[in-house]
């Protein structure tokens, strides 16, 4: 009888231990899955933001060069080869690192192509002349590109031509991205593999997974509903590795201990195991909702404490990585608002800043300013000296407009925009007359080429209620001043 009772007791404890092991396995598996999913989503979002910023940077450069009267007149209509070499290719290729630099007419006639890869031009442009960005796979090489119709400085006269700029995504670009998101990157394009870590093999996953201490995330490149290539992101996470190891240890020990413990002590172990796990599970649920400031002080067996400790380390790592991603995002945003040539705010920053002022109903004046004689600098001294002059003039405006309520930005080409917050047209005119006088006393370079500027002023709300009304009026008044000079 005792033997039968003992056998029944053993079988009961084995069944209970298996049941306990299953419950623990299910709970810990859920914790691991939710942690991996949250981390994978953060990694994917950070990388997707980098891609969007790269597209935006190429688009801004394309727009700056495409909305240029000289590009239309001298590049498209005259097909001036010397001008194209000095201003388009190899100038853009050498200074911006673009491998794809193509100027083409609407009828398919290629004006300038250089050593650009062969691409189906019609697939890379919008027939209405608007900006288009995306990816293209050429000879197992992924190209990130942007195209725009060629217009004059005002953006109204279309020259029936398109400018296409693009970069080939190679190991160098992937290494730059790796330094930002702190993850190895593998690009699978056709039969070619680009990788920041040659020792990594591509994991065959559809979305994301966890392999050998790495969270692996797949980011496909979709163009026209077709997957042309894929990025694979490998984020090493030691905290998750410790959680996985603790998961195995905890499952084994819970089953082993349950075989040695008397039935009277089962409630004790339930309190010691299940309650902490429920608490930890509740912490995971809060973590999924974005609540990272969790107090994880769980009492229980050593294994549960180790698991809680590992989870706490996981939260700390994720918080640290998110902080790094946020810093990278802010740096990328700052770059997108800065003109690369002059290092002052660009057109995008200026337009958003004006919209904010209008929304807040603040009085301000816009000054639209265009350099006189700048074309002679480019024609006589070359494009490089012209760029140096633009940089020096931008630096001069910043030096002479130091007040916090005065902003200077480059609108495009040799055009600048000044914003005076809290100033009406009369106050702005007074400031411009002082600047105009000081400008002509400045020696920007040794060559005797006279440089001046014409300007037009429009004030909010007196002259208009929208940004475009103000800019158009300031532009019109600027051209009136230019005509009066001639």
MIMI-880638 format. One line per field, with one value per residue (C-alpha): x, y, z; residue in three letters; residue number from 1. Coordinates in steps of 0.02 Angstrom, whole numbers, plus 50000, padded with zeros to 5 digits. Layout:
<rs>
x <- X; ...;
y <- Y; ...;
z <- Z; ...;
residu <- ALA; ...;
num <- NUM; ...;
</rs>
This chain:
<rs>
x <- 50000; 50139; 50226; 50068; 50041; 50223; 50206; 50043; 50126; 50277; 50165; 50062; 50217; 50286; 50122; 50118; 50300; 50266; 50113; 50217; 50355; 50228; 50157; 50330; 50381; 50227; 50250; 50435; 50409; 50284; 50409; 50544; 50428; 50364; 50540; 50609; 50459; 50477; 50665; 50644; 50514; 50630; 50773; 50663; 50592; 50766; 50830; 50676; 50702; 50883; 50823; 50692; 50824; 50941; 50799; 50761; 50943; 50957; 50787; 50839; 51001; 50905; 50777; 50914; 51001; 50842; 50756; 50896; 50874; 51056; 51026; 50880; 50957; 51140; 51122; 50962; 50940; 51122; 51196; 51350; 51476; 51598; 51458; 51393; 51565; 51588; 51411; 51341; 51456; 51589; 51556; 51408; 51485; 51648; 51574; 51420; 51480; 51336; 51363; 51202; 51203; 51090; 51015; 50888; 50755; 50572; 50591; 50726; 50876; 51018; 51110; 51233; 51261; 51447; 51491; 51320; 51251; 51127; 50951; 50778; 50757; 50568; 50544; 50640; 50547; 50374; 50307; 50229; 50401; 50370; 50500; 50513; 50621; 50649; 50762; 50817; 50911; 51042; 51168; 51142; 51175; 51041; 51031; 50939; 50887; 50785; 50726; 50644; 50592; 50708; 50627; 50686; 50723; 50540; 50485; 50362; 50453; 50476; 50618; 50550; 50699; 50736; 50882; 50915; 51037; 51074; 51196; 51242; 51217; 51385; 51485; 51542; 51363; 51310; 51454; 51396; 51221; 51290; 51376; 51209; 51093; 51229; 51182; 51266; 51180; 51173; 51103; 51047; 51027; 51004; 51157; 51262; 51283; 51346; 51384; 51461; 51517; 51578; 51560; 51370; 51263; 51092; 50954; 50805; 50666; 50507; 50498; 50610; 50687; 50819; 50975; 51138; 51117; 51063; 50893; 50875; 50756; 50715; 50675; 50624; 50646; 50480; 50464; 50305; 50241; 50398; 50533; 50694; 50813; 50814; 50908; 50944; 50983; 51081; 51066; 51168; 51080; 51170; 51024; 50908; 51042; 51046; 50856; 50857; 50988; 50893; 50736; 50814; 50888; 50725; 50623; 50742; 50756; 50570; 50537; 50678; 50631; 50447; 50496; 50584; 50459; 50315; 50134; 50120; 50252; 50172; 50076; 50239; 50322; 50168; 50186; 50373; 50363; 50195; 50167; 50338; 50308; 50139; 50221; 50356; 50225; 50131; 50295; 50314; 50136; 50181; 50343; 50245; 50143; 50303; 50319; 50506; 50519; 50473; 50523; 50578; 50607; 50539; 50571; 50576; 50693; 50866; 50817; 50667; 50777; 50904; 50765; 50701; 50879; 50905; 50740; 50792; 50957; 50857; 50751; 50909; 50988; 50831; 50814; 50997; 50976; 50817; 50910; 51047; 50917; 50834; 51002; 51035; 50862; 50896; 51065; 50986; 50848; 50979; 51069; 50907; 50879; 51055; 51119; 51273; 51367; 51345; 51309; 51159; 50974; 50906; 50742; 50651; 50694; 50644; 50473; 50433; 50491; 50379; 50231; 50260; 50264; 50102; 50016; 50068; 50007; 50175; 50218; 50372; 50449; 50523; 50666; 50695; 50873; 50964; 51147; 51190; 51341; 51355; 51337; 51497; 51590; 51539; 51573; 51744; 51814; 51724; 51593; 51711; 51751; 51565; 51533; 51668; 51585; 51414; 51492; 51579; 51421; 51317; 51447; 51442; 51251; 51260; 51391; 51289; 51122; 51159; 50995; 50892; 50741; 50836; 50861; 50960; 50937; 50988; 50835; 50927; 51064; 51120; 50956; 50941; 50795; 50801; 50666; 50646; 50526; 50428; 50483; 50364; 50413; 50485; 50596; 50652; 50691; 50798; 50898; 50920; 50985; 51118; 51162; 51164; 51288; 51402; 51393; 51472; 51613; 51657; 51795; 51736; 51878; 52028; 51964; 51886; 51713; 51578; 51453; 51293; 51119; 50938; 50801; 50615; 50518; 50347; 50272; 50148; 50004; 49999; 50056; 49982; 49912; 50007; 50188; 50170; 50086; 50228; 50366; 50290; 50270; 50447; 50514; 50417; 50484; 50660; 50646; 50579; 50736; 50846; 50759; 50777; 50966; 50977;
y <- 50000; 50122; 50078; 50113; 50278; 50323; 50280; 50378; 50524; 50517; 50509; 50652; 50758; 50714; 50767; 50924; 50962; 50942; 51054; 51181; 51172; 51202; 51356; 51427; 51389; 51476; 51632; 51648; 51615; 51759; 51872; 51828; 51850; 52020; 52081; 52026; 52101; 52270; 52276; 52224; 52361; 52493; 52436; 52437; 52610; 52684; 52611; 52665; 52842; 52840; 52784; 52923; 53053; 52990; 53006; 53181; 53234; 53176; 53255; 53424; 53422; 53372; 53512; 53642; 53601; 53567; 53731; 53835; 53946; 53918; 53731; 53756; 53889; 53836; 53652; 53602; 53730; 53771; 53604; 53700; 53560; 53669; 53732; 53555; 53494; 53637; 53633; 53457; 53313; 53286; 53430; 53348; 53175; 53236; 53349; 53247; 53071; 53030; 52889; 52927; 53100; 53113; 53263; 53205; 53288; 53235; 53152; 53036; 53133; 53119; 53283; 53227; 53053; 53029; 52862; 52840; 52662; 52611; 52636; 52644; 52832; 52830; 52726; 52850; 53011; 53084; 53141; 53297; 53358; 53331; 53259; 53069; 52966; 52781; 52632; 52544; 52380; 52388; 52246; 52182; 52358; 52453; 52637; 52764; 52904; 53063; 53149; 53316; 53417; 53562; 53732; 53911; 53993; 54037; 53857; 53908; 53883; 53698; 53660; 53488; 53403; 53303; 53292; 53123; 53103; 52944; 52845; 52662; 52583; 52500; 52441; 52618; 52684; 52532; 52562; 52742; 52681; 52547; 52681; 52769; 52624; 52517; 52361; 52261; 52275; 52150; 52202; 52060; 52123; 51989; 51875; 52004; 52024; 52183; 52168; 52267; 52102; 51965; 51832; 51853; 51736; 51793; 51721; 51659; 51756; 51839; 51978; 51961; 51832; 51795; 51694; 51672; 51826; 51936; 52012; 51995; 52110; 52103; 52267; 52232; 52361; 52368; 52459; 52445; 52307; 52202; 52160; 52207; 52183; 52168; 52238; 52121; 52209; 52115; 52193; 52102; 52102; 52021; 52055; 51947; 51812; 51810; 51803; 51652; 51562; 51601; 51538; 51365; 51357; 51411; 51282; 51139; 51185; 51208; 51032; 50954; 51040; 50994; 50807; 50831; 50942; 50877; 50915; 51027; 51143; 51161; 51318; 51393; 51364; 51429; 51590; 51591; 51558; 51604; 51767; 51839; 51780; 51865; 52024; 52009; 51977; 52134; 52229; 52163; 52220; 52394; 52386; 52348; 52506; 52609; 52628; 52605; 52683; 52518; 52469; 52288; 52225; 52048; 51932; 51746; 51607; 51648; 51601; 51719; 51858; 51823; 51833; 51996; 52062; 52014; 52097; 52253; 52253; 52231; 52385; 52483; 52432; 52473; 52642; 52678; 52625; 52730; 52879; 52850; 52836; 52996; 53085; 53018; 53076; 53252; 53256; 53198; 53330; 53465; 53410; 53414; 53596; 53656; 53709; 53603; 53739; 53889; 53802; 53916; 53865; 53805; 53835; 53695; 53768; 53942; 53887; 53789; 53935; 54057; 53938; 53933; 54123; 54136; 54006; 54100; 54266; 54350; 54506; 54487; 54542; 54435; 54500; 54411; 54449; 54409; 54441; 54559; 54512; 54335; 54261; 54349; 54268; 54095; 54136; 54217; 54132; 53966; 53879; 53841; 54025; 54060; 53934; 54016; 54185; 54117; 54042; 54208; 54311; 54193; 54208; 54398; 54404; 54294; 54409; 54566; 54491; 54427; 54462; 54309; 54376; 54388; 54233; 54218; 54068; 54015; 54002; 53926; 53972; 54150; 54195; 54223; 54251; 54360; 54352; 54492; 54443; 54587; 54708; 54798; 54849; 55017; 54937; 54803; 54937; 55031; 54874; 54832; 55005; 54985; 54812; 54874; 55011; 54896; 54761; 54875; 54918; 54734; 54654; 54476; 54429; 54510; 54502; 54664; 54599; 54711; 54617; 54695; 54635; 54680; 54649; 54654; 54663; 54595; 54605; 54497; 54525; 54689; 54621; 54447; 54308; 54159; 54115; 54106; 54277; 54355; 54267; 54311; 54494; 54506; 54422; 54544; 54695; 54626; 54614; 54793; 54852; 54750; 54827; 55002; 54974; 54925;
z <- 50000; 50047; 49885; 49786; 49877; 49845; 49659; 49648; 49738; 49622; 49467; 49536; 49567; 49394; 49315; 49420; 49380; 49194; 49209; 49307; 49177; 49038; 49126; 49157; 48978; 48909; 49017; 48982; 48797; 48795; 48883; 48757; 48609; 48667; 48707; 48539; 48447; 48535; 48503; 48321; 48292; 48367; 48257; 48101; 48139; 48167; 48004; 47906; 47970; 47907; 47735; 47729; 47776; 47639; 47512; 47576; 47563; 47382; 47340; 47410; 47309; 47151; 47176; 47207; 47043; 46941; 46989; 46913; 46761; 46707; 46706; 46587; 46477; 46468; 46509; 46415; 46276; 46232; 46287; 46339; 46371; 46468; 46579; 46605; 46658; 46782; 46855; 46830; 46788; 46851; 46974; 47063; 47053; 47132; 47268; 47320; 47283; 47166; 47041; 46946; 46864; 46710; 46619; 46489; 46381; 46383; 46212; 46280; 46213; 46339; 46363; 46498; 46569; 46597; 46676; 46757; 46763; 46628; 46695; 46613; 46625; 46595; 46752; 46861; 46816; 46838; 46670; 46749; 46808; 46994; 47112; 47120; 47239; 47264; 47235; 47075; 47052; 46913; 46885; 47064; 47131; 47227; 47180; 47289; 47173; 47151; 46992; 46952; 46802; 46758; 46793; 46804; 46972; 46997; 46969; 46832; 46665; 46625; 46503; 46453; 46533; 46690; 46812; 46895; 47040; 47136; 47244; 47242; 47412; 47448; 47599; 47639; 47651; 47752; 47875; 47899; 47938; 48055; 48160; 48183; 48224; 48308; 48209; 48071; 47902; 47759; 47589; 47475; 47296; 47164; 47174; 47266; 47454; 47538; 47723; 47866; 47945; 47825; 47960; 47966; 47860; 47801; 47909; 47808; 47894; 47833; 47963; 48117; 48232; 48364; 48320; 48415; 48523; 48375; 48344; 48155; 48062; 47877; 47788; 47607; 47468; 47376; 47210; 47104; 47219; 47185; 47312; 47220; 47368; 47558; 47706; 47853; 48018; 48152; 48325; 48457; 48627; 48773; 48889; 48785; 48779; 48969; 48975; 48859; 48964; 49124; 49040; 49013; 49188; 49270; 49173; 49217; 49401; 49423; 49358; 49461; 49622; 49607; 49611; 49779; 49866; 49971; 49925; 50081; 50008; 49836; 49885; 49945; 49777; 49687; 49784; 49751; 49564; 49490; 49580; 49530; 49352; 49348; 49413; 49281; 49148; 49203; 49188; 49011; 48969; 49034; 48936; 48777; 48806; 48809; 48998; 49023; 49197; 49282; 49459; 49444; 49621; 49619; 49765; 49735; 49687; 49623; 49446; 49449; 49518; 49381; 49252; 49326; 49330; 49148; 49100; 49193; 49097; 48936; 48975; 49015; 48848; 48749; 48835; 48795; 48612; 48593; 48664; 48534; 48395; 48453; 48451; 48277; 48224; 48290; 48201; 48039; 48057; 48084; 47926; 47826; 47881; 47836; 47666; 47626; 47533; 47649; 47817; 47849; 47857; 47690; 47598; 47689; 47860; 47804; 47739; 47898; 48005; 47910; 47928; 48117; 48127; 48028; 48136; 48293; 48218; 48245; 48146; 48035; 47871; 47732; 47627; 47461; 47405; 47242; 47204; 47061; 46956; 47024; 46850; 46797; 46941; 46881; 46699; 46726; 46882; 46879; 46983; 47127; 47155; 47144; 47282; 47389; 47362; 47414; 47571; 47617; 47585; 47692; 47830; 47813; 47831; 47987; 48062; 48027; 48084; 48258; 48343; 48391; 48296; 48131; 48021; 47859; 47743; 47569; 47456; 47307; 47183; 47225; 47313; 47500; 47617; 47775; 47909; 48036; 48176; 48251; 48115; 47996; 47819; 47873; 48005; 47882; 47750; 47877; 47916; 47731; 47689; 47823; 47759; 47578; 47623; 47725; 47591; 47460; 47580; 47599; 47492; 47467; 47349; 47266; 47087; 47027; 46990; 47066; 47174; 47237; 47278; 47247; 47372; 47398; 47563; 47611; 47786; 47878; 47899; 47802; 47633; 47638; 47746; 47672; 47645; 47456; 47444; 47545; 47448; 47279; 47328; 47398; 47240; 47130; 47225; 47214; 47024; 47018; 47109; 46991; 46838; 46909; 46923; 46741;
residu <- UNK; UNK; UNK; UNK; UNK; UNK; UNK; UNK; UNK; UNK; UNK; UNK; UNK; UNK; UNK; UNK; UNK; UNK; UNK; UNK; UNK; UNK; UNK; UNK; UNK; UNK; UNK; UNK; UNK; UNK; UNK; UNK; UNK; UNK; UNK; UNK; UNK; UNK; UNK; UNK; UNK; UNK; UNK; UNK; UNK; UNK; UNK; UNK; UNK; UNK; UNK; UNK; UNK; UNK; UNK; UNK; UNK; UNK; UNK; UNK; UNK; UNK; UNK; UNK; UNK; UNK; UNK; UNK; UNK; UNK; UNK; UNK; UNK; UNK; UNK; UNK; UNK; UNK; UNK; UNK; UNK; UNK; UNK; UNK; UNK; UNK; UNK; UNK; UNK; UNK; UNK; UNK; UNK; UNK; UNK; UNK; UNK; UNK; UNK; UNK; UNK; UNK; UNK; UNK; UNK; UNK; UNK; UNK; UNK; UNK; UNK; UNK; UNK; UNK; UNK; UNK; UNK; UNK; UNK; UNK; UNK; UNK; UNK; UNK; UNK; UNK; UNK; UNK; UNK; UNK; UNK; UNK; UNK; UNK; UNK; UNK; UNK; UNK; UNK; UNK; UNK; UNK; UNK; UNK; UNK; UNK; UNK; UNK; UNK; UNK; UNK; UNK; UNK; UNK; UNK; UNK; UNK; UNK; UNK; UNK; UNK; UNK; UNK; UNK; UNK; UNK; UNK; UNK; UNK; UNK; UNK; UNK; UNK; UNK; UNK; UNK; UNK; UNK; UNK; UNK; UNK; UNK; UNK; UNK; UNK; UNK; UNK; UNK; UNK; UNK; UNK; UNK; UNK; UNK; UNK; UNK; UNK; UNK; UNK; UNK; UNK; UNK; UNK; UNK; UNK; UNK; UNK; UNK; UNK; UNK; UNK; UNK; UNK; UNK; UNK; UNK; UNK; UNK; UNK; UNK; UNK; UNK; UNK; UNK; UNK; UNK; UNK; UNK; UNK; UNK; UNK; UNK; UNK; UNK; UNK; UNK; UNK; UNK; UNK; UNK; UNK; UNK; UNK; UNK; UNK; UNK; UNK; UNK; UNK; UNK; UNK; UNK; UNK; UNK; UNK; UNK; UNK; UNK; UNK; UNK; UNK; UNK; UNK; UNK; UNK; UNK; UNK; UNK; UNK; UNK; UNK; UNK; UNK; UNK; UNK; UNK; UNK; UNK; UNK; UNK; UNK; UNK; UNK; UNK; UNK; UNK; UNK; UNK; UNK; UNK; UNK; UNK; UNK; UNK; UNK; UNK; UNK; UNK; UNK; UNK; UNK; UNK; UNK; UNK; UNK; UNK; UNK; UNK; UNK; UNK; UNK; UNK; UNK; UNK; UNK; UNK; UNK; UNK; UNK; UNK; UNK; UNK; UNK; UNK; UNK; UNK; UNK; UNK; UNK; UNK; UNK; UNK; UNK; UNK; UNK; UNK; UNK; UNK; UNK; UNK; UNK; UNK; UNK; UNK; UNK; UNK; UNK; UNK; UNK; UNK; UNK; UNK; UNK; UNK; UNK; UNK; UNK; UNK; UNK; UNK; UNK; UNK; UNK; UNK; UNK; UNK; UNK; UNK; UNK; UNK; UNK; UNK; UNK; UNK; UNK; UNK; UNK; UNK; UNK; UNK; UNK; UNK; UNK; UNK; UNK; UNK; UNK; UNK; UNK; UNK; UNK; UNK; UNK; UNK; UNK; UNK; UNK; UNK; UNK; UNK; UNK; UNK; UNK; UNK; UNK; UNK; UNK; UNK; UNK; UNK; UNK; UNK; UNK; UNK; UNK; UNK; UNK; UNK; UNK; UNK; UNK; UNK; UNK; UNK; UNK; UNK; UNK; UNK; UNK; UNK; UNK; UNK; UNK; UNK; UNK; UNK; UNK; UNK; UNK; UNK; UNK; UNK; UNK; UNK; UNK; UNK; UNK; UNK; UNK; UNK; UNK; UNK; UNK; UNK; UNK; UNK; UNK; UNK; UNK; UNK; UNK; UNK; UNK; UNK; UNK; UNK; UNK; UNK; UNK; UNK; UNK; UNK; UNK; UNK; UNK; UNK; UNK; UNK; UNK; UNK; UNK; UNK; UNK; UNK; UNK; UNK;
num <- 1; 2; 3; 4; 5; 6; 7; 8; 9; 10; 11; 12; 13; 14; 15; 16; 17; 18; 19; 20; 21; 22; 23; 24; 25; 26; 27; 28; 29; 30; 31; 32; 33; 34; 35; 36; 37; 38; 39; 40; 41; 42; 43; 44; 45; 46; 47; 48; 49; 50; 51; 52; 53; 54; 55; 56; 57; 58; 59; 60; 61; 62; 63; 64; 65; 66; 67; 68; 69; 70; 71; 72; 73; 74; 75; 76; 77; 78; 79; 80; 81; 82; 83; 84; 85; 86; 87; 88; 89; 90; 91; 92; 93; 94; 95; 96; 97; 98; 99; 100; 101; 102; 103; 104; 105; 106; 107; 108; 109; 110; 111; 112; 113; 114; 115; 116; 117; 118; 119; 120; 121; 122; 123; 124; 125; 126; 127; 128; 129; 130; 131; 132; 133; 134; 135; 136; 137; 138; 139; 140; 141; 142; 143; 144; 145; 146; 147; 148; 149; 150; 151; 152; 153; 154; 155; 156; 157; 158; 159; 160; 161; 162; 163; 164; 165; 166; 167; 168; 169; 170; 171; 172; 173; 174; 175; 176; 177; 178; 179; 180; 181; 182; 183; 184; 185; 186; 187; 188; 189; 190; 191; 192; 193; 194; 195; 196; 197; 198; 199; 200; 201; 202; 203; 204; 205; 206; 207; 208; 209; 210; 211; 212; 213; 214; 215; 216; 217; 218; 219; 220; 221; 222; 223; 224; 225; 226; 227; 228; 229; 230; 231; 232; 233; 234; 235; 236; 237; 238; 239; 240; 241; 242; 243; 244; 245; 246; 247; 248; 249; 250; 251; 252; 253; 254; 255; 256; 257; 258; 259; 260; 261; 262; 263; 264; 265; 266; 267; 268; 269; 270; 271; 272; 273; 274; 275; 276; 277; 278; 279; 280; 281; 282; 283; 284; 285; 286; 287; 288; 289; 290; 291; 292; 293; 294; 295; 296; 297; 298; 299; 300; 301; 302; 303; 304; 305; 306; 307; 308; 309; 310; 311; 312; 313; 314; 315; 316; 317; 318; 319; 320; 321; 322; 323; 324; 325; 326; 327; 328; 329; 330; 331; 332; 333; 334; 335; 336; 337; 338; 339; 340; 341; 342; 343; 344; 345; 346; 347; 348; 349; 350; 351; 352; 353; 354; 355; 356; 357; 358; 359; 360; 361; 362; 363; 364; 365; 366; 367; 368; 369; 370; 371; 372; 373; 374; 375; 376; 377; 378; 379; 380; 381; 382; 383; 384; 385; 386; 387; 388; 389; 390; 391; 392; 393; 394; 395; 396; 397; 398; 399; 400; 401; 402; 403; 404; 405; 406; 407; 408; 409; 410; 411; 412; 413; 414; 415; 416; 417; 418; 419; 420; 421; 422; 423; 424; 425; 426; 427; 428; 429; 430; 431; 432; 433; 434; 435; 436; 437; 438; 439; 440; 441; 442; 443; 444; 445; 446; 447; 448; 449; 450; 451; 452; 453; 454; 455; 456; 457; 458; 459; 460; 461; 462; 463; 464; 465; 466; 467; 468; 469; 470; 471; 472; 473; 474; 475; 476; 477; 478; 479; 480; 481; 482; 483; 484; 485; 486;
</rs>
